Amino acid sequence: MVRGTSGVGHRSVGRWSGASPPGLQVVARRACDYREMKTQGMVIHVVLASWRDGAPVESIAEIGDICRRFSAEIPGIVAVSEGASVSPEGLEAGFEWALVVTFENAAARDGYLDHPTHLPVAALIGRWAERVVVFDVGA
């Protein structure tokens, strides 16, 4: 997954947990390393994905199944939501799926990034996503 945050309103890019899917375009601007951020309070981690043509329904379902285990298996998670948009506005800009994870603090988010329960999700998204946006915001 794309990782990192900057304090100036844009994402910086860390590393992918799997191979970048063909056609995925990531624009990187690094203001500072995400591990240097001193975010106070909770952190909300948002992932948006649009799937490549031919992405197996079973793989997308597996991503959801694993995400629903996050709260029980990864320390510091307050809430997890995932799935297709339910917005009546139609402003998804082609994104078909979202994952929203609320963490107790930045340290919990940092632990999640390399947690063995999260890594298969990152790999599956990396394999089947055409486009991905990852955005973390303090709450």
ABEGO torsion letter per residue (X at the ends): XBBEBBAAGBBBBBBBABBBBBGBBBBBBBABBAAABBBBEBBBBBBBBBBBBGBBAAAAAAAAAAAAAAAAABBGBABBBBEBBABAAGAAGGBABBBBBBBABAAAAAAAAABAAAAAAAAAAAAABABBBBBBBBX
